[in-house]
């Protein structure tokens, strides 16, 4: 547990929920995570220990019940062009493996 942070997301400050959320994909060795109901205002990014979070939501004067985003492992942000090319090749291979009858939502 991070010092000063509760594991209960309902009690954590919205701006610091990313620190709590950062732990799950790190434990499972996940590089990219799609997020829903981020409830963060406007758009932005926030770098945590393992991932950087990017989000888009409603303006600061609106009731924030929605919002979307994604988290990307920090090591992927600073990778060499060769590592990025391998990543995109693996991504394309996995996408090709998704049956045509399935819905595919691609971020970015």
N, CA, C and O atoms as a GROMACS GRO file, in nm:
protein
  432
    1UNK      N    1   0.085  -0.119   0.000
    1UNK     CA    2   0.000   0.000   0.000
    1UNK      C    3   0.089   0.125   0.000
    1UNK      O    4   0.193   0.128   0.066
    2UNK      N    5   0.047   0.225  -0.074
    2UNK     CA    6   0.119   0.352  -0.077
    2UNK      C    7   0.090   0.429   0.051
    2UNK      O    8  -0.024   0.430   0.099
    3UNK      N    9   0.190   0.493   0.104
    3UNK     CA   10   0.174   0.568   0.227
    3UNK      C   11   0.068   0.677   0.210
    3UNK      O   12   0.072   0.755   0.115
    4UNK      N   13  -0.026   0.681   0.303
    4UNK     CA   14  -0.129   0.785   0.303
    4UNK      C   15  -0.245   0.758   0.211
    4UNK      O   16  -0.335   0.841   0.199
    5UNK      N   17  -0.245   0.642   0.145
    5UNK     CA   18  -0.354   0.610   0.053
    5UNK      C   19  -0.431   0.490   0.103
    5UNK      O   20  -0.373   0.390   0.144
    6UNK      N   21  -0.560   0.501   0.100
    6UNK     CA   22  -0.648   0.390   0.135
    6UNK      C   23  -0.666   0.301   0.014
    6UNK      O   24  -0.663   0.348  -0.099
    7UNK      N   25  -0.685   0.171   0.037
    7UNK     CA   26  -0.718   0.080  -0.072
    7UNK      C   27  -0.861   0.099  -0.118
    7UNK      O   28  -0.898   0.049  -0.224
    8UNK      N   29  -0.942   0.170  -0.041
    8UNK     CA   30  -1.082   0.193  -0.074
    8UNK      C   31  -1.091   0.312  -0.170
    8UNK      O   32  -1.072   0.426  -0.129
    9UNK      N   33  -1.121   0.284  -0.298
    9UNK     CA   34  -1.126   0.391  -0.398
    9UNK      C   35  -1.235   0.492  -0.368
    9UNK      O   36  -1.225   0.607  -0.412
   10UNK      N   37  -1.340   0.452  -0.294
   10UNK     CA   38  -1.447   0.545  -0.261
   10UNK      C   39  -1.399   0.654  -0.166
   10UNK      O   40  -1.455   0.764  -0.163
   11UNK      N   41  -1.296   0.626  -0.088
   11UNK     CA   42  -1.248   0.723   0.010
   11UNK      C   43  -1.127   0.802  -0.038
   11UNK      O   44  -1.087   0.899   0.028
   12UNK      N   45  -1.069   0.764  -0.149
   12UNK     CA   46  -0.950   0.832  -0.198
   12UNK      C   47  -0.988   0.958  -0.276
   12UNK      O   48  -1.094   0.964  -0.339
   13UNK      N   49  -0.902   1.056  -0.271
   13UNK     CA   50  -0.917   1.178  -0.349
   13UNK      C   51  -0.910   1.141  -0.497
   13UNK      O   52  -0.824   1.062  -0.536
   14UNK      N   53  -0.999   1.197  -0.581
   14UNK     CA   54  -1.003   1.164  -0.723
   14UNK      C   55  -0.867   1.176  -0.791
   14UNK      O   56  -0.831   1.091  -0.873
   15UNK      N   57  -0.793   1.279  -0.757
   15UNK     CA   58  -0.664   1.301  -0.822
   15UNK      C   59  -0.562   1.194  -0.784
   15UNK      O   60  -0.466   1.174  -0.859
   16UNK      N   61  -0.580   1.125  -0.673
   16UNK     CA   62  -0.484   1.024  -0.630
   16UNK      C   63  -0.531   0.881  -0.654
   16UNK      O   64  -0.461   0.786  -0.620
   17UNK      N   65  -0.649   0.865  -0.712
   17UNK     CA   66  -0.696   0.730  -0.743
   17UNK      C   67  -0.606   0.663  -0.847
   17UNK      O   68  -0.600   0.540  -0.854
   18UNK      N   69  -0.537   0.742  -0.927
   18UNK     CA   70  -0.447   0.683  -1.024
   18UNK      C   71  -0.334   0.608  -0.956
   18UNK      O   72  -0.286   0.507  -1.009
   19UNK      N   73  -0.290   0.654  -0.840
   19UNK     CA   74  -0.183   0.584  -0.767
   19UNK      C   75  -0.230   0.447  -0.722
   19UNK      O   76  -0.154   0.350  -0.726
   20UNK      N   77  -0.355   0.438  -0.681
   20UNK     CA   78  -0.411   0.310  -0.640
   20UNK      C   79  -0.432   0.222  -0.762
   20UNK      O   80  -0.398   0.104  -0.761
   21UNK      N   81  -0.488   0.279  -0.868
   21UNK     CA   82  -0.517   0.206  -0.990
   21UNK      C   83  -0.389   0.158  -1.057
   21UNK      O   84  -0.391   0.057  -1.127
   22UNK      N   85  -0.279   0.227  -1.037
   22UNK     CA   86  -0.150   0.192  -1.096
   22UNK      C   87  -0.103   0.054  -1.052
   22UNK      O   88  -0.031  -0.013  -1.127
   23UNK      N   89  -0.140   0.010  -0.934
   23UNK     CA   90  -0.090  -0.116  -0.880
   23UNK      C   91  -0.142  -0.239  -0.954
   23UNK      O   92  -0.067  -0.334  -0.974
   24UNK      N   93  -0.269  -0.239  -0.994
   24UNK     CA   94  -0.329  -0.359  -1.053
   24UNK      C   95  -0.263  -0.400  -1.184
   24UNK      O   96  -0.221  -0.515  -1.196
   25UNK      N   97  -0.251  -0.312  -1.283
   25UNK     CA   98  -0.185  -0.356  -1.406
   25UNK      C   99  -0.038  -0.390  -1.383
   25UNK      O  100   0.017  -0.477  -1.451
   26UNK      N  101   0.027  -0.323  -1.288
   26UNK     CA  102   0.168  -0.353  -1.259
   26UNK      C  103   0.180  -0.495  -1.203
   26UNK      O  104   0.272  -0.568  -1.240
   27UNK      N  105   0.089  -0.534  -1.114
   27UNK     CA  106   0.092  -0.669  -1.055
   27UNK      C  107   0.071  -0.775  -1.163
   27UNK      O  108   0.126  -0.885  -1.153
   28UNK      N  109  -0.007  -0.743  -1.264
   28UNK     CA  110  -0.041  -0.840  -1.368
   28UNK      C  111   0.043  -0.825  -1.495
   28UNK      O  112   0.017  -0.890  -1.596
   29UNK      N  113   0.143  -0.737  -1.488
   29UNK     CA  114   0.233  -0.713  -1.601
   29UNK      C  115   0.158  -0.671  -1.727
   29UNK      O  116   0.184  -0.722  -1.836
   30UNK      N  117   0.065  -0.578  -1.712
   30UNK     CA  118  -0.015  -0.526  -1.824
   30UNK      C  119   0.044  -0.392  -1.867
   30UNK      O  120   0.068  -0.304  -1.784
   31UNK      N  121   0.067  -0.376  -1.997
   31UNK     CA  122   0.129  -0.255  -2.049
   31UNK      C  123   0.029  -0.144  -2.079
   31UNK      O  124   0.058  -0.026  -2.055
   32UNK      N  125  -0.089  -0.180  -2.133
   32UNK     CA  126  -0.189  -0.081  -2.172
   32UNK      C  127  -0.322  -0.119  -2.108
   32UNK      O  128  -0.364  -0.234  -2.112
   33UNK      N  129  -0.387  -0.019  -2.048
   33UNK     CA  130  -0.515  -0.042  -1.980
   33UNK      C  131  -0.615   0.063  -2.028
   33UNK      O  132  -0.585   0.182  -2.026
   34UNK      N  133  -0.733   0.018  -2.071
   34UNK     CA  134  -0.842   0.110  -2.105
   34UNK      C  135  -0.920   0.140  -1.977
   34UNK      O  136  -0.945   0.049  -1.897
   35UNK      N  137  -0.959   0.264  -1.958
   35UNK     CA  138  -1.028   0.307  -1.836
   35UNK      C  139  -1.162   0.369  -1.871
   35UNK      O  140  -1.176   0.435  -1.974
   36UNK      N  141  -1.260   0.347  -1.787
   36UNK     CA  142  -1.390   0.412  -1.803
   36UNK      C  143  -1.430   0.476  -1.672
   36UNK      O  144  -1.378   0.441  -1.566
   37UNK      N  145  -1.523   0.570  -1.681
   37UNK     CA  146  -1.571   0.643  -1.564
   37UNK      C  147  -1.456   0.701  -1.481
   37UNK      O  148  -1.450   0.682  -1.359
   38UNK      N  149  -1.365   0.770  -1.548
   38UNK     CA  150  -1.249   0.827  -1.479
   38UNK      C  151  -1.286   0.940  -1.384
   38UNK      O  152  -1.220   0.960  -1.283
   39UNK      N  153  -1.393   1.013  -1.416
   39UNK     CA  154  -1.444   1.123  -1.333
   39UNK      C  155  -1.341   1.234  -1.309
   39UNK      O  156  -1.348   1.306  -1.210
   40UNK      N  157  -1.247   1.247  -1.400
   40UNK     CA  158  -1.150   1.356  -1.391
   40UNK      C  159  -1.192   1.466  -1.487
   40UNK      O  160  -1.246   1.438  -1.594
   41UNK      N  161  -1.167   1.589  -1.450
   41UNK     CA  162  -1.211   1.704  -1.530
   41UNK      C  163  -1.124   1.722  -1.653
   41UNK      O  164  -1.004   1.693  -1.653
   42UNK      N  165  -1.188   1.771  -1.759
   42UNK     CA  166  -1.120   1.811  -1.883
   42UNK      C  167  -1.036   1.697  -1.939
   42UNK      O  168  -1.083   1.583  -1.945
   43UNK      N  169  -0.914   1.727  -1.978
   43UNK     CA  170  -0.825   1.623  -2.029
   43UNK      C  171  -0.688   1.645  -1.967
   43UNK      O  172  -0.655   1.754  -1.922
   44UNK      N  173  -0.610   1.539  -1.965
   44UNK     CA  174  -0.477   1.553  -1.908
   44UNK      C  175  -0.405   1.422  -1.897
   44UNK      O  176  -0.450   1.320  -1.949
   45UNK      N  177  -0.293   1.427  -1.828
   45UNK     CA  178  -0.214   1.308  -1.804
   45UNK      C  179  -0.148   1.321  -1.667
   45UNK      O  180  -0.125   1.431  -1.617
   46UNK      N  181  -0.118   1.207  -1.610
   46UNK     CA  182  -0.055   1.203  -1.478
   46UNK      C  183   0.036   1.083  -1.472
   46UNK      O  184  -0.008   0.970  -1.494
   47UNK      N  185   0.163   1.106  -1.443
   47UNK     CA  186   0.260   0.997  -1.436
   47UNK      C  187   0.264   0.941  -1.295
   47UNK      O  188   0.284   1.014  -1.198
   48UNK      N  189   0.244   0.809  -1.285
   48UNK     CA  190   0.257   0.738  -1.158
   48UNK      C  191   0.382   0.651  -1.164
   48UNK      O  192   0.460   0.661  -1.258
   49UNK      N  193   0.400   0.566  -1.064
   49UNK     CA  194   0.521   0.485  -1.053
   49UNK      C  195   0.542   0.396  -1.175
   49UNK      O  196   0.652   0.393  -1.230
   50UNK      N  197   0.439   0.322  -1.219
   50UNK     CA  198   0.452   0.226  -1.327
   50UNK      C  199   0.389   0.269  -1.459
   50UNK      O  200   0.436   0.231  -1.566
   51UNK      N  201   0.282   0.349  -1.453
   51UNK     CA  202   0.204   0.386  -1.571
   51UNK      C  203   0.180   0.536  -1.576
   51UNK      O  204   0.181   0.604  -1.474
   52UNK      N  205   0.159   0.587  -1.696
   52UNK     CA  206   0.112   0.724  -1.713
   52UNK      C  207  -0.033   0.716  -1.757
   52UNK      O  208  -0.067   0.641  -1.849
   53UNK      N  209  -0.118   0.793  -1.692
   53UNK     CA  210  -0.261   0.793  -1.718
   53UNK      C  211  -0.297   0.912  -1.805
   53UNK      O  212  -0.253   1.025  -1.780
   54UNK      N  213  -0.376   0.887  -1.908
   54UNK     CA  214  -0.426   0.990  -1.998
   54UNK      C  215  -0.579   0.983  -1.992
   54UNK      O  216  -0.635   0.873  -1.995
   55UNK      N  217  -0.647   1.097  -1.984
   55UNK     CA  218  -0.792   1.094  -1.973
   55UNK      C  219  -0.857   1.210  -2.046
   55UNK      O  220  -0.794   1.311  -2.078
   56UNK      N  221  -0.986   1.191  -2.071
   56UNK     CA  222  -1.071   1.295  -2.130
   56UNK      C  223  -1.204   1.288  -2.057
   56UNK      O  224  -1.267   1.182  -2.050
   57UNK      N  225  -1.247   1.400  -2.003
   57UNK     CA  226  -1.374   1.406  -1.931
   57UNK      C  227  -1.444   1.537  -1.957
   57UNK      O  228  -1.406   1.614  -2.045
   58UNK      N  229  -1.547   1.561  -1.879
   58UNK     CA  230  -1.622   1.686  -1.890
   58UNK      C  231  -1.545   1.800  -1.824
   58UNK      O  232  -1.448   1.777  -1.752
   59UNK      N  233  -1.588   1.922  -1.850
   59UNK     CA  234  -1.524   2.039  -1.793
   59UNK      C  235  -1.532   2.043  -1.641
   59UNK      O  236  -1.614   1.972  -1.582
   60UNK      N  237  -1.448   2.124  -1.577
   60UNK     CA  238  -1.444   2.130  -1.431
   60UNK      C  239  -1.574   2.181  -1.369
   60UNK      O  240  -1.600   2.157  -1.251
   61UNK      N  241  -1.656   2.251  -1.446
   61UNK     CA  242  -1.782   2.303  -1.393
   61UNK      C  243  -1.899   2.207  -1.414
   61UNK      O  244  -2.012   2.239  -1.376
   62UNK      N  245  -1.874   2.090  -1.472
   62UNK     CA  246  -1.978   1.991  -1.498
   62UNK      C  247  -1.972   1.879  -1.394
   62UNK      O  248  -1.868   1.853  -1.334
   63UNK      N  249  -2.088   1.813  -1.376
   63UNK     CA  250  -2.093   1.696  -1.288
   63UNK      C  251  -2.019   1.582  -1.358
   63UNK      O  252  -2.060   1.538  -1.466
   64UNK      N  253  -1.913   1.534  -1.297
   64UNK     CA  254  -1.826   1.435  -1.362
   64UNK      C  255  -1.866   1.292  -1.325
   64UNK      O  256  -1.812   1.234  -1.230
   65UNK      N  257  -1.958   1.237  -1.400
   65UNK     CA  258  -1.997   1.099  -1.375
   65UNK      C  259  -1.943   1.006  -1.483
   65UNK      O  260  -1.957   0.885  -1.473
   66UNK      N  261  -1.881   1.062  -1.584
   66UNK     CA  262  -1.828   0.982  -1.694
   66UNK      C  263  -1.682   1.020  -1.716
   66UNK      O  264  -1.620   1.085  -1.632
   67UNK      N  265  -1.630   0.979  -1.824
   67UNK     CA  266  -1.492   1.009  -1.862
   67UNK      C  267  -1.423   0.880  -1.902
   67UNK      O  268  -1.454   0.773  -1.851
   68UNK      N  269  -1.329   0.892  -1.994
   68UNK     CA  270  -1.255   0.776  -2.041
   68UNK      C  271  -1.107   0.806  -2.040
   68UNK      O  272  -1.065   0.922  -2.032
   69UNK      N  273  -1.030   0.702  -2.048
   69UNK     CA  274  -0.887   0.721  -2.052
   69UNK      C  275  -0.815   0.591  -2.077
   69UNK      O  276  -0.876   0.487  -2.102
   70UNK      N  277  -0.684   0.598  -2.071
   70UNK     CA  278  -0.603   0.478  -2.080
   70UNK      C  279  -0.475   0.502  -2.002
   70UNK      O  280  -0.435   0.616  -1.978
   71UNK      N  281  -0.412   0.393  -1.964
   71UNK     CA  282  -0.285   0.399  -1.893
   71UNK      C  283  -0.183   0.322  -1.976
   71UNK      O  284  -0.213   0.215  -2.029
   72UNK      N  285  -0.065   0.376  -1.986
   72UNK     CA  286   0.042   0.314  -2.063
   72UNK      C  287   0.164   0.299  -1.973
   72UNK      O  288   0.204   0.394  -1.904
   73UNK      N  289   0.224   0.180  -1.973
   73UNK     CA  290   0.343   0.156  -1.889
   73UNK      C  291   0.451   0.258  -1.926
   73UNK      O  292   0.478   0.282  -2.043
   74UNK      N  293   0.511   0.317  -1.826
   74UNK     CA  294   0.610   0.422  -1.846
   74UNK      C  295   0.728   0.377  -1.933
   74UNK      O  296   0.780   0.455  -2.012
   75UNK      N  297   0.769   0.251  -1.918
   75UNK     CA  298   0.883   0.203  -1.996
   75UNK      C  299   0.852   0.203  -2.146
   75UNK      O  300   0.943   0.214  -2.227
   76UNK      N  301   0.724   0.192  -2.182
   76UNK     CA  302   0.686   0.195  -2.324
   76UNK      C  303   0.692   0.336  -2.381
   76UNK      O  304   0.710   0.354  -2.501
   77UNK      N  305   0.677   0.436  -2.294
   77UNK     CA  306   0.680   0.575  -2.342
   77UNK      C  307   0.819   0.618  -2.386
   77UNK      O  308   0.833   0.705  -2.472
   78UNK      N  309   0.920   0.558  -2.328
   78UNK     CA  310   1.057   0.600  -2.359
   78UNK      C  311   1.134   0.492  -2.435
   78UNK      O  312   1.257   0.494  -2.436
   79UNK      N  313   1.064   0.400  -2.497
   79UNK     CA  314   1.128   0.291  -2.570
   79UNK      C  315   1.191   0.340  -2.700
   79UNK      O  316   1.153   0.443  -2.755
   80UNK      N  317   1.288   0.263  -2.746
   80UNK     CA  318   1.353   0.294  -2.874
   80UNK      C  319   1.257   0.266  -2.988
   80UNK      O  320   1.158   0.194  -2.970
   81UNK      N  321   1.283   0.321  -3.106
   81UNK     CA  322   1.197   0.292  -3.222
   81UNK      C  323   1.187   0.142  -3.253
   81UNK      O  324   1.082   0.094  -3.295
   82UNK      N  325   1.296   0.067  -3.231
   82UNK     CA  326   1.293  -0.076  -3.257
   82UNK      C  327   1.197  -0.147  -3.162
   82UNK      O  328   1.121  -0.234  -3.205
   83UNK      N  329   1.199  -0.112  -3.034
   83UNK     CA  330   1.109  -0.172  -2.935
   83UNK      C  331   0.965  -0.135  -2.967
   83UNK      O  332   0.875  -0.218  -2.955
   84UNK      N  333   0.942  -0.011  -3.008
   84UNK     CA  334   0.807   0.031  -3.044
   84UNK      C  335   0.757  -0.046  -3.166
   84UNK      O  336   0.640  -0.084  -3.170
   85UNK      N  337   0.844  -0.069  -3.264
   85UNK     CA  338   0.803  -0.146  -3.382
   85UNK      C  339   0.764  -0.288  -3.344
   85UNK      O  340   0.665  -0.341  -3.396
   86UNK      N  341   0.840  -0.351  -3.255
   86UNK     CA  342   0.806  -0.486  -3.209
   86UNK      C  343   0.671  -0.483  -3.138
   86UNK      O  344   0.588  -0.572  -3.157
   87UNK      N  345   0.649  -0.381  -3.056
   87UNK     CA  346   0.521  -0.368  -2.987
   87UNK      C  347   0.405  -0.361  -3.086
   87UNK      O  348   0.306  -0.432  -3.071
   88UNK      N  349   0.416  -0.275  -3.188
   88UNK     CA  350   0.309  -0.259  -3.285
   88UNK      C  351   0.289  -0.386  -3.369
   88UNK      O  352   0.176  -0.418  -3.406
   89UNK      N  353   0.397  -0.457  -3.398
   89UNK     CA  354   0.383  -0.584  -3.470
   89UNK      C  355   0.307  -0.686  -3.385
   89UNK      O  356   0.220  -0.756  -3.436
   90UNK      N  357   0.340  -0.694  -3.256
   90UNK     CA  358   0.269  -0.786  -3.166
   90UNK      C  359   0.123  -0.745  -3.151
   90UNK      O  360   0.034  -0.830  -3.145
   91UNK      N  361   0.098  -0.615  -3.144
   91UNK     CA  362  -0.039  -0.566  -3.134
   91UNK      C  363  -0.119  -0.606  -3.257
   91UNK      O  364  -0.232  -0.654  -3.244
   92UNK      N  365  -0.063  -0.587  -3.375
   92UNK     CA  366  -0.131  -0.624  -3.499
   92UNK      C  367  -0.160  -0.774  -3.503
   92UNK      O  368  -0.266  -0.817  -3.549
   93UNK      N  369  -0.065  -0.853  -3.456
   93UNK     CA  370  -0.084  -0.999  -3.453
   93UNK      C  371  -0.202  -1.036  -3.362
   93UNK      O  372  -0.283  -1.122  -3.397
   94UNK      N  373  -0.210  -0.973  -3.247
   94UNK     CA  374  -0.321  -1.001  -3.154
   94UNK      C  375  -0.454  -0.954  -3.212
   94UNK      O  376  -0.556  -1.022  -3.196
   95UNK      N  377  -0.454  -0.839  -3.277
   95UNK     CA  378  -0.578  -0.788  -3.338
   95UNK      C  379  -0.626  -0.884  -3.447
   95UNK      O  380  -0.746  -0.911  -3.458
   96UNK      N  381  -0.533  -0.934  -3.526
   96UNK     CA  382  -0.571  -1.029  -3.632
   96UNK      C  383  -0.632  -1.156  -3.572
   96UNK      O  384  -0.711  -1.223  -3.638
   97UNK      N  385  -0.596  -1.190  -3.449
   97UNK     CA  386  -0.647  -1.309  -3.383
   97UNK      C  387  -0.787  -1.293  -3.325
   97UNK      O  388  -0.845  -1.390  -3.277
   98UNK      N  389  -0.842  -1.172  -3.327
   98UNK     CA  390  -0.976  -1.148  -3.274
   98UNK      C  391  -1.078  -1.188  -3.380
   98UNK      O  392  -1.070  -1.141  -3.493
   99UNK      N  393  -1.174  -1.276  -3.345
   99UNK     CA  394  -1.273  -1.318  -3.444
   99UNK      C  395  -1.349  -1.198  -3.501
   99UNK      O  396  -1.374  -1.101  -3.429
  100UNK      N  397  -1.386  -1.205  -3.630
  100UNK     CA  398  -1.455  -1.096  -3.698
  100UNK      C  399  -1.589  -1.062  -3.633
  100UNK      O  400  -1.634  -0.948  -3.641
  101UNK      N  401  -1.653  -1.159  -3.569
  101UNK     CA  402  -1.783  -1.134  -3.506
  101UNK      C  403  -1.772  -1.051  -3.378
  101UNK      O  404  -1.873  -1.002  -3.328
  102UNK      N  405  -1.652  -1.036  -3.325
  102UNK     CA  406  -1.630  -0.960  -3.203
  102UNK      C  407  -1.616  -0.811  -3.234
  102UNK      O  408  -1.566  -0.773  -3.340
  103UNK      N  409  -1.660  -0.727  -3.140
  103UNK     CA  410  -1.641  -0.583  -3.152
  103UNK      C  411  -1.501  -0.547  -3.106
  103UNK      O  412  -1.451  -0.601  -3.007
  104UNK      N  413  -1.440  -0.457  -3.177
  104UNK     CA  414  -1.306  -0.412  -3.143
  104UNK      C  415  -1.307  -0.261  -3.129
  104UNK      O  416  -1.348  -0.189  -3.220
  105UNK      N  417  -1.263  -0.213  -3.015
  105UNK     CA  418  -1.251  -0.069  -2.992
  105UNK      C  419  -1.103  -0.040  -2.975
  105UNK      O  420  -1.038  -0.094  -2.886
  106UNK      N  421  -1.052   0.045  -3.060
  106UNK     CA  422  -0.910   0.075  -3.059
  106UNK      C  423  -0.890   0.220  -3.015
  106UNK      O  424  -0.952   0.311  -3.070
  107UNK      N  425  -0.805   0.241  -2.916
  107UNK     CA  426  -0.774   0.375  -2.867
  107UNK      C  427  -0.656   0.432  -2.945
  107UNK      O  428  -0.577   0.358  -3.003
  108UNK      N  429  -0.646   0.564  -2.945
  108UNK     CA  430  -0.529   0.626  -3.002
  108UNK      C  431  -0.549   0.671  -3.134
  108UNK      O  432  -0.458   0.726  -3.196
   0.00000   0.00000   0.00000
